[in-house]
Amino acid sequence: MKTAPMTRRLAMLAAMVSATAFAGMAQAADPVKLKLSSFEPPMANITSNVLTPFAKGAAAASGGTLQIDVFAGGTLGRNPTQQLKLVTDGIADIAWIVLPYTPGRFDDTEVVGLPFVSHSATEASVALHRLYASGALLGCEGLKMLAAAATPPVVIHSTQPVRLPGDLKNKRVRASGQQLTNIIEAVGGAPVTVGGGQIAEALSRGVVDMTLNNWGFVGDFKVNEVSSHHLDVPLGAVAVGIVMRQDRYDALPPQARAAIDKFSGEALARQLGVAFDRQEKEVRERVSKSGRNTVTEPTAAELAEWKRVIEPINEAWRQAKPRNARAYEAFVKELGRVRSSQ
């Protein structure tokens, strides 16, 4: 007569076990979904060679707890200057951003914009991320910087010949970042702010006479199709980053955080640098052989004149505030360590 209650208890226990197993299965089948924003087209260099592999790698390593969907081509927001706001407003969970597009916030990263300091995107990216990892960079409060990095040094792309600093006088020059703005003003040019995707149109319509960009950017946004003269004088890099909100990262399941950690950090910064440098070489060679573009290397005398004009501007930045001098010393020290390890 006591078997019925026992049977009921066993049935209830089985139901509880089944429900628990079902809940676990449901949890495993329902990963946290993150949106990664890129203002580039899907097949552009950084999106296809860095962001998409990062998203796939982190998701695969998360044990089913994480899904990262890449929204390229500006589908979450087309304006490159607004990518950080997409993250802080929660429209995107992760985005790759151009740090000078948020003036006054990431001032320490202006150090990568000093002309003639770094030689490549790879070394500048690794050095800059090490400064971030050490806590030396202001402006990152509330953000998880998955990678702090830098482009190759920008060069001049123009609709007319340019060789010397004086050739920028009275010209409208597009640039991003305070240091490049200072250089343009120092040689008598007029700095113009134009979003990345609008540069080619601005050149073709005469809104600007020339633009300062790395070669990879020129290839992605077809700047070479509306410019004809290119001067390969390295005028400083542009700081970039792959970011998410710290609280969004902190709320992820442990396995998801561990997966993101595995595929981010200095390794991701180096991947950005390598991708930038590889594309830099490819685009420059292609444009040089196009037959419609003139790519010029400055002579030793011309390069010396650029350095003569620019060094006081670099020194003024270093002396503007104590933090600048410390950032410069730390950045140069890390560059030396990166170079010695290569």
C-alpha positions in Angstrom: 0.0 0.0 0.0 3.0 2.3 0.4 4.3 1.8 -3.1 1.9 4.5 -4.6 3.4 7.4 -2.5 6.9 6.1 -3.3 6.0 6.0 -7.0 4.7 9.5 -6.9 7.9 10.7 -5.2 10.0 9.0 -7.8 7.9 10.5 -10.5 8.3 13.9 -9.0 12.1 13.5 -8.7 12.3 12.4 -12.3 10.3 15.4 -13.4 12.6 17.7 -11.5 15.7 16.1 -13.0 14.1 16.4 -16.4 13.2 20.0 -15.9 16.7 20.8 -14.7 18.2 19.1 -17.7 15.8 20.9 -20.0 16.7 24.3 -18.5 20.4 23.5 -19.0 19.7 22.6 -22.6 17.7 25.8 -23.1 20.5 27.8 -21.6 23.1 26.2 -23.8 20.9 26.8 -26.8 20.4 30.5 -26.0 23.8 32.2 -26.0 24.3 35.9 -25.2 24.2 37.8 -28.4 26.5 40.7 -29.0 26.3 43.2 -31.9 29.7 44.3 -33.3 29.5 47.5 -35.4 31.9 48.4 -38.3 31.5 51.4 -40.4 33.5 49.7 -43.1 32.1 47.5 -45.9 31.9 43.8 -45.0 34.9 42.9 -47.2 37.1 45.9 -46.1 40.4 45.1 -44.6 39.8 45.4 -40.8 36.3 44.0 -40.9 37.1 40.9 -43.0 40.6 40.2 -41.7 40.3 41.1 -38.0 36.8 41.8 -36.7 35.0 38.8 -38.3 37.7 36.3 -37.3 37.7 37.8 -33.7 33.9 37.4 -33.5 34.0 33.8 -34.8 36.9 32.8 -32.6 35.5 34.2 -29.4 32.1 32.6 -30.1 33.6 29.2 -30.8 35.7 29.3 -27.6 32.8 30.3 -25.4 31.2 26.9 -25.0 28.0 28.0 -26.5 27.6 31.0 -24.2 28.3 33.7 -26.7 27.3 34.8 -30.2 28.9 37.8 -31.8 27.2 39.2 -34.9 29.1 41.6 -37.1 27.1 44.5 -38.5 29.3 45.9 -41.3 28.8 48.7 -43.7 27.4 51.0 -41.1 24.1 49.1 -40.7 24.0 50.1 -37.0 25.2 53.6 -37.8 27.1 54.8 -40.8 28.9 57.8 -39.3 32.5 56.8 -38.3 32.5 59.6 -35.8 29.5 58.2 -33.9 30.7 54.6 -33.4 31.7 55.1 -29.7 28.2 56.6 -29.1 26.6 53.4 -30.5 28.4 51.5 -27.8 27.7 53.9 -24.9 24.1 54.1 -25.9 23.7 50.3 -26.1 22.9 50.2 -29.8 26.1 48.2 -30.4 27.9 46.1 -27.9 31.3 46.3 -29.6 32.6 48.7 -32.2 35.9 49.6 -33.7 36.4 53.3 -33.4 38.8 56.1 -34.4 39.8 57.6 -31.1 40.4 61.2 -32.3 36.7 61.3 -33.4 35.9 61.9 -29.7 37.9 65.1 -29.0 39.1 65.6 -25.5 38.5 62.1 -24.3 41.5 60.0 -25.4 44.1 62.8 -25.3 46.9 60.4 -24.2 46.6 58.5 -27.4 47.5 61.6 -29.4 51.1 60.4 -28.9 50.8 58.0 -31.9 50.0 61.1 -34.0 53.4 62.6 -33.6 55.1 62.4 -37.0 58.4 60.5 -37.4 58.0 58.6 -34.0 56.6 55.2 -35.1 57.5 53.4 -38.3 54.6 50.9 -38.7 51.1 50.2 -37.5 52.3 46.9 -35.9 54.9 48.4 -33.6 52.6 51.4 -32.7 49.6 49.2 -32.0 51.5 46.8 -29.7 53.2 49.7 -27.9 49.9 51.7 -27.5 48.0 48.6 -26.2 50.7 48.0 -23.6 50.2 51.5 -22.3 46.5 50.9 -22.0 47.0 47.5 -20.3 49.3 49.2 -17.8 46.5 51.8 -16.9 48.5 54.7 -18.3 45.8 56.0 -20.7 43.1 58.3 -19.6 39.7 58.4 -21.2 39.1 54.6 -21.1 37.0 54.8 -17.9 33.8 52.8 -18.3 35.1 51.0 -21.4 36.7 47.7 -22.0 39.3 48.3 -24.7 39.6 44.9 -26.4 42.4 46.4 -28.4 44.1 49.8 -28.5 45.9 50.2 -31.8 47.2 52.6 -34.4 47.1 53.0 -38.2 50.2 53.3 -40.3 51.4 57.0 -40.5 49.2 59.0 -42.7 50.5 60.6 -46.0 49.2 63.3 -48.3 46.7 62.6 -51.1 45.9 65.6 -53.2 44.2 66.8 -56.4 47.4 68.8 -57.2 51.2 68.4 -56.8 52.6 68.7 -53.3 56.2 68.3 -52.2 57.0 70.7 -49.4 55.2 72.1 -46.3 54.7 75.4 -48.1 52.5 73.6 -50.7 49.8 73.3 -48.0 49.5 77.0 -47.6 46.0 78.3 -48.2 44.8 74.8 -49.0 41.8 73.0 -47.4 43.2 69.9 -45.8 41.1 67.1 -44.3 42.6 65.5 -41.2 41.6 63.9 -37.9 43.3 64.5 -34.6 44.6 67.6 -33.0 48.3 66.9 -33.9 47.6 66.8 -37.6 45.4 69.9 -37.2 48.3 71.7 -35.6 50.6 70.7 -38.4 48.1 72.0 -41.1 47.7 75.3 -39.3 51.4 75.7 -38.7 52.1 75.6 -42.5 49.2 77.9 -43.4 46.6 75.4 -44.4 43.0 75.3 -43.4 42.0 72.1 -41.5 38.6 70.6 -42.5 36.6 68.0 -40.7 35.0 65.4 -43.0 33.8 62.0 -42.0 35.8 59.0 -43.5 33.1 57.9 -45.9 32.6 61.4 -47.3 36.3 62.2 -48.1 36.2 61.0 -51.7 33.1 63.0 -52.5 34.6 66.1 -50.7 37.7 65.8 -52.9 35.7 65.3 -56.1 33.5 68.4 -55.3 36.4 70.6 -54.3 35.3 70.9 -50.7 38.9 69.9 -49.8 42.1 70.1 -51.8 43.9 67.2 -50.1 43.5 64.7 -47.3 45.8 63.0 -44.8 45.1 59.3 -44.7 47.0 56.0 -44.6 47.1 54.0 -47.8 44.7 51.3 -46.5 42.0 53.9 -45.9 42.6 55.2 -49.4 41.9 51.8 -50.8 38.8 51.1 -48.7 37.2 54.4 -49.5 38.4 54.8 -53.1 40.2 58.1 -52.3 42.7 57.3 -55.1 40.0 57.5 -57.7 39.5 61.2 -57.0 43.0 62.2 -56.1 46.0 62.2 -58.4 49.1 63.2 -56.4 50.4 61.4 -53.3 53.4 62.4 -51.2 54.8 59.6 -49.0 55.8 61.7 -46.1 54.8 60.0 -42.8 52.8 62.6 -40.8 51.8 60.5 -37.7 49.5 57.6 -37.1 45.8 57.7 -36.0 44.8 55.9 -32.8 42.0 53.4 -33.1 40.3 50.9 -30.8 37.9 47.9 -30.5 35.8 48.7 -27.5 32.8 47.6 -25.5 31.2 49.0 -22.3 32.8 47.6 -19.2 29.5 46.9 -17.5 28.3 44.9 -20.6 31.5 42.9 -20.5 31.2 42.4 -16.7 27.6 41.0 -17.1 28.7 38.3 -19.5 28.9 34.6 -18.3 32.4 33.6 -17.1 32.9 31.4 -20.2 32.0 34.3 -22.5 34.3 36.7 -20.8 37.2 34.1 -20.9 36.6 33.6 -24.6 36.7 37.4 -25.3 39.9 37.7 -23.2 41.5 34.9 -25.2 40.9 36.6 -28.5 41.5 40.2 -27.5 44.3 42.2 -25.8 47.8 42.7 -27.2 47.3 39.8 -29.7 44.3 41.5 -31.2 46.2 44.9 -31.3 49.0 43.2 -33.1 46.5 41.6 -35.6 45.2 45.1 -36.3 48.7 46.4 -36.9 49.7 43.6 -39.2 46.5 43.9 -41.2 47.0 47.7 -41.5 50.6 47.3 -42.6 49.9 44.5 -45.1 47.1 46.6 -46.8 49.3 49.7 -46.7 51.9 48.0 -48.9 49.3 46.4 -51.3 47.3 49.6 -51.9 50.4 51.8 -52.4 51.8 49.4 -55.0 48.5 49.2 -56.8 48.0 53.0 -56.9 51.7 53.5 -58.0 51.1 51.2 -61.0 47.7 52.7 -61.9 49.0 55.0 -64.6 46.7 57.9 -63.4 48.2 58.5 -59.9 51.7 60.0 -59.2 53.2 58.7 -56.0 56.2 60.6 -54.8 58.9 59.8 -52.3 60.4 63.0 -50.8 64.0 63.6 -51.4 66.4 63.7 -48.4 66.3 67.5 -48.5 62.5 67.6 -48.7 62.2 65.2 -45.8 64.6 67.3 -43.8 62.4 70.4 -44.4 59.3 68.5 -43.2 61.1 67.5 -40.1 62.4 71.0 -39.5 58.9 72.4 -39.7 57.2 69.6 -37.6 59.7 69.1 -34.8 58.7 72.3 -33.0 55.0 71.1 -33.2 56.0 67.7 -31.7 57.9 69.5 -28.9 55.0 71.8 -28.2 52.8 68.8 -27.7 55.3 67.1 -25.4 55.6 70.3 -23.3 51.9 71.2 -23.3 51.3 69.3 -20.0 53.1 66.8 -17.8 51.0 63.9 -19.0 52.1 64.4 -22.6 55.8 64.1 -21.7 55.1 61.0 -19.7 53.0 59.5 -22.5 55.7 60.2 -25.0 58.5 58.7 -22.8 56.4 55.6 -22.1 55.4 55.2 -25.8 59.0 55.5 -27.1 60.2 53.1 -24.5 57.6 50.5 -25.5 58.4 51.1 -29.2 62.0 50.2 -28.4 61.0 47.0 -26.6 58.8 46.0 -29.6 61.6 46.7 -32.1 64.2 44.8 -30.0 61.9 41.7 -29.9 61.3 41.6 -33.7 
